[in-house]
Amino acid sequence: PSLYTHTQLEMPVQVIRGKKPGPCLFISAAIHGDEINGVEIIRRVLNQKAINRLRGTLIAVPVVNIFGFINQSRYLPDRRDLNRSFPGSESGSLASRLAQLFLNDVIANCTHGIDLHTAAVHRENFPHVRAVMDDEETKRLAHAFASPLILGSEIIDGSLRKAAEALGISIIVYEAGEALRFNEVAIRAGVRGVMSVMRELDMLPPLKSSRKPPKTFLALASSWVRAPQSGIVRLIKPLGSRVKENEVLGVLADPFGEAQQEALAPFDGIVIGKTNLPLVNEGEALFHVAKVDQPASAELHIERFQNRLDPSLDDGNNSEPALN
């Protein structure tokens, strides 16, 4: 495709073939053009020395929605969502044509996939994996990624996941961070997760470390807590925190602090998403809470996860400087 000026645009794709046969894994980012954490994750993965010992094929696509990426926008110029346009059509809208091109020329050649995402503008996600947990191969990938939480989620019509599943390709989605912002913990967790999946698929040699992999907790349900009224919200609970049913997550009020209403947790769980914008209208999403069986244990493992990846606690052995 091209711009109005007929300047040609290209979707950046790098294919790395190992010397020995193995699975074909794609890693994609920026299907929503403003979700840039995945771009940095892919850059760091490709710079890992272990990639030189690859078995099989790795296809890296750091920017799928090149139009949205250039314009710092989630959408394509026609305001369509690329991740609602699969499997696409070569004679359809711009989004449909781009979806069809990506699906046929890249995805259809793969056996497995990892699609990297963040939350939307002014929202932030705690690092977690989304996957269909009744498929054994997808379940294996989700656990191998070793994020603190896996959210078992239904596949949305028009999504890349739906199109990949129809082709028999096992795919997981990694969600972490906020649109148009780099988040160092989210990026580090993403790099580790991708490398861990590749080891699980025998595309890379196993680590020599005897350390046990971090425990992963499965959430089979989640719910968005929405603003009961318009106003200015004071957010109380941070991402990754444990909450109890009916616990106060935030307080909404008018500019004078009057007409206060509380946003309450719908059940015991973990906060996996929240708004970062204090100015809200009635009905807007404030917090995303995941329901887990052992919230107290999950809280402990989440704290360990955050400490392990916190750049302020680096031991000096990190090959990449922390981003601020």
N, C-alpha and C positions, 0 to 999 in steps of 0.2 A: 504493500500500500504506500501511498505518498501523501504529502501535505498539499495545501492549495497551490503552492508554488511548483508542484511536481517534483519537489525534493523527495527522494526515495527514503523510506524508513525500513529498517531491518530489525527483526526480532533477534537479539543476540543469543546464539546457541553454541555451546561447546560440547563436543563429544570426545570422551576419553575411553579408549578401548584397551583393556588389559591384555596381557600376553596369553592368558589362559581363559577358557570359556567360563561363563557364569551368567547370572541374571542380568537383565537390562533395567536399570533404575533411573527414573527421571526425578530431578529436583526442580521445582518451578517456584517463582516468586513474582510479586507485583501483577497478578491477574487483576487485582484492584490496584490501579497505578500509583496510589498514594501510600501503599503498604510496603515500606522500604526496608524494614528489618531483614526480610528474607533475602534481599539483594546482598546485604553485607554477610549474611550467613553463608550464602553460596560462594562469595569471594573467599572467605576464610576456609571453607571446605576444600576448595580447589588448591589452596596454598598448603594444605596439610601434606607432610612428607609421606605419610602412609598411602596417599593416592598413587604413588609410584609403584606400589605393589598390588595394584588393582587386578581383580579377576572379574571377567564380564565387562559390561559397558555402563558408563555413567554419562547421562545426558543432563547438562546443566543449562537451565533457561532462567537467568536472573531477572529478566524483565519481559513478561508476556504481553502486558498491555502497554505497549510503547507510547501510544497516544496519551493515555492517562498519566504515565510516568513523566512525560515532557511537560504536561500541564498541571502536574501536582494534583491530579484528580482521581477519584475512585473510578470514574466512568470514562467511556469513550466519548468522542465529540458529539455523538448523537444522543448522549445522556443514557445510553443503555449500559447495563451491567454485564460485563463479559462473562462473569460466573453464573449468569442466568441465561446464557445464549447457546450452550452446548446441546446437541452435537453440532449445530450450525448448518449453514448451507452456503454453497459458493455463489448463489444468486440472491442471497438475502441481504439484510442490513449489514453495515460495517462490522458490528459486533458479531453477527452470525457468520460472516465470511472469515473473520479472524479466528473465531472458535473452530470452524471447520478446518482451517489451515493448520492450526496448532494440534488439533486432535488427530488428523490424518497423517501429518508429516512428522510429528514427534511422539505423541502419546501412544499411538497404535503400534509402535515398534517396541514398546516396553513391556516388562512383566510386573514391575512394581513402581510405585510413585510416592513422592512426598511433596505436598503442596503447602507452601509457607505463607502464612497470613498474619495480620495484626487486627486489632479492633478498628473501628471507623474513626473519623476525625472527632476529637474531643472525648474519645472513649479509650479505655485501656484494658487489656486482657492479661490475666496472670498466665504464665506459660502452662499450656495443656495441649493434649492431643485429642482430636475428634475423629471417631472411626465407627464403622458398623461392626459391632462386636459379635454378631452371629456368624461372621465369616472367619474361619480359622486362620487363614493366611493374613488377613487384615489385622486380626487380633494379635498375631505374632509380631507384626510390625509395630503396632501400637505399644505393646509392652516393651519391645526392644528399644524404642525411642527413649524410654526411661524418664519421661517427665513426671512430676509428682502426681498429676491427675490425668485420667482418661475420661472424656465425656462421650458416652455411647450416644450417638446422635443419628437421627434419620437423614437420609439423603434427599436433598432438595432438587426438584425438577429443574433442568437447565444447567445444573452445576457440573463442573469438571469431574467431581466424584461420581456423579450419576452416569456420565458418559464413559468414564473409565471402567466402572463396574459392568456396564453393558458389553464391554470388550473383554471382560474377564481379567482385568488388571486390578491388583490389590493396591489400594491407595489410602494414605492417612493424611490428615490436615493438622499442621502445627499452628496454634494460635498463641501469640504473645506480643505484648507491647501496644503501641498506639500508632496511628497513621502519621506519616511525615515526621516521625521522631525515631532516632536510634535509641535503643535501650540495651545497655551492655549485658545485663543478666539474661534478658530474652535472647540476645544474639549468642551468648556463650552456651546457653542451654540448647539452642537450636543446632549449633555446630556439633556439640556432643551427641545430641540425639541422632543427627544424620549419620555421623560416623558409627554410632552404636548399631543403627539399622543395617548399615553396610557390613558390619562384622557379623551380625546375626544371619545375613544372607550369604556368608562366606565370600563376600567380595573383597574383604580385607582380613589380614591375619588377626587373631584375637589379641587382646591386651595381655601383657605378662603380669599385670597387677593382680594381687589376690583379694583386693577390696571387693566386697559384695556390691552388686548394683543397687542403686537406691530403690526403695519400695515405691510402687505405683498404686494409687487408689482409683477405683472405678466408680464413676458417677453415672447412674442410669437415668437420672432426672435432673433438671435444672429449671430455674424460674427467674424471670426478670421482675424486679421490684420497681414499680412505676410511681411517678410523682402524684400524690393524691390531690395536689393543687399546684398552681403556678407560683413562682417566687424564687427566692435565693436559698439554695440548699447548702447546709453545712455538713460535709461528709465526715462521718465519724470512723467508719470501719475501712481499713486499708485492704488492698488486694492480698489474697492469700490468708486472710484472717479467718479464724473459726467464729461462727455465729450460732446462737441458739434461737429456737423458734420465738418469735415476737420480740427479739432483741432490737433495740434501736440502731439502725444503720446510718441514719441521717435525719436532720431536722430542717424543714422548710418554713420560711416565714416571709413577710413583706420586708421592704427595706428598713423599716423601723424595728424589726424583730418581733412584730406582733402577728396575730393570726397564725400561730405556730401549729404545724402538723408534723407528725413523725412518720418516717418510712421504716417499716418493720420487716424483719426477716420472716419469710414464709414457713421455714422449717430449719432444723439443725443442719448446718452445712459449712461450706467454704466459699468465700467471696472470690469468684474467678473473673469478674468484669465489673467495671464501674465507669460512670461519667467523670470527666475531669473538668467539666464546665459547670460552675455554680448557678448559672442562670438557666432556669428550666421552666417549661410550660407543663401544664397539667397533662398527665399521661405519658410523659417522656420517661425513658428507661434510666434508672439511677444505678441500680446494682444488679449483677447477675450472680445468683447463688446456686452452687452445685450441691446436690444431696448425696452424701457419702455415708457408708455404714459406720465408720469409726472416725468421726470428726476430730476427736481429741488426738488420736494417733496420727491422723493426716496432718494436723496442725504441727505436730512435732517434726515429722519428716519434711514438711514444707519449710520450716525454720532451718533445718539442716541443709536443705537444698539451696536456700537463699544465702546462707553463710558460705557454702562451698563455692558459689559463683560471684559473691560480692567483690567487686574490684578493689574496694578499700581494704580487703583482707588478703590481697595477693601476697604470695610468698616469693615473687620475683621470677618464677619459672614460666610465666605466661608468654607465649611467643608473640602475642598481639597486644599492643598498648590499649588500655581501656579507653572507651569513648565516653565523653562527657556530654 
